[in-house]
Amino acid sequence: MDEEKPDSDLDVLVAVKERDPEVERSIRDAAYKVMWDYNFHPLISLKILSQEEIEERRRLNSSFLEIIEREGVNPVQGSSGP
C-alpha cells in the first residue's frame, strides 16, 4: 500500500445489500460525525455501492475494484487485499 500523506483523505467503500436512501444517509451521517470528532483530519471520501453495482463493476473489469482489492483493507479478513 502507498505511504500515507498527512493531507490525504481516507477512502472508504461501504458495500450494502441494496440501495436504501435511509441507510445511505445513516452511513454518511456516521462518516461526518467521525470527521467532526477529529477536526476533519482525515477527510473521509465515502463510496456506497450495492452488491449488484459491485458485481456489475466486476463484470466490466473495473479498475476501481482492482485498486480496492489490491490496496484496500478488508475488515472481515483484517488484512490487505481480497
N, C-alpha and C positions, 0 to 999 in steps of 0.2 A: 504494500500500500504506500502511496506517495506520502512524503513527510507533510505533516500538517503545518500550515502557516498561521500566525497569530490572528490574522484578519479573515481567515477562510470561514465559510459557512459550514453548517452541519447538514449534509444531505440525508433525508430520511424518507424511505419508501414504506408506506403502510399498505399492505395487501388486505382487502376486505372481500368477503364472500360475494357481495353485490353492492352496487352503489345505493346509498341512502343519504339524502341531504342532512338529516338529523345526526347520523353517525359521523359524517364528514365534518359537520360543524363542531361536534364534541371533540374530535381529533384536533382540529385547527385551534380550538379554544385551549386545549391542553398544551399544544406546542407554544402558543402565545404566552400562556402562564409561565412555562419554563423559561422562555426568553425574558419575560418581565422580571422573574425572580433572579435572573443572572445578568441584569442590565444589558440584555440583548447581545451578550457575548457568550457563545457564538449565535449568529443568526441561524434559524432553522429553515432550511429550504425543504418544504414538505411536498411530497408527491403521493397522492392516494389513487390506487388502481384496484379495480375489481379483479377477481380471479380470471374472468373472461378476457379482460383487457390484457392481462399478463400473458395468457395463452396466445392471444392474437399477436402480441409483440414477439413471442417465441416463434410462431409460425412464420413471421416476417423477418426472422433473424435480426431482431432489433439490436443495434449496438448499445442502446440504453441498458437492456438487460444483461448483455455481455459484460459491460463495465461493472454493473452491480454484482454480478456473480463472481467476477474476478477480484474486485476491490472491496466489496461490502462485507459487513459482519452480520452473520445470521444469528439472531439472538436465540433461536431454538437450538442451534448447534453450538453456539458460543465460540465460533471461530470464523476466520475469513473464508469467503467463497462458499460454494454450494455444499 
